[in-house]
């Protein structure tokens, strides 16, 4: 069970997510989504993107510094890759 449990759970959760998106898609049209997105100010979208990039940069830097501290230094691009 330890070997097949996680893949079965992953497939089950993926099916649940697909079913949820299908149900939401029945109630909301694509046009409604585009209309709602068009109503969001461009500054808010740019701020969200900027904070997302800053957050990911902080995670990459944290990994890089942790590996450097643990004497398992990697190059920054390699640490960013995972």
Buried (B, 14 or more C-beta within 10 A) or exposed (E): EEEEEEEEEEEEEEEEEEEEEEEEEEEEEEEEEEEEEEEEEEEEEEEEEEEEEEEEEEEBEEBBEEBEEEEEEEEEEEBBEE
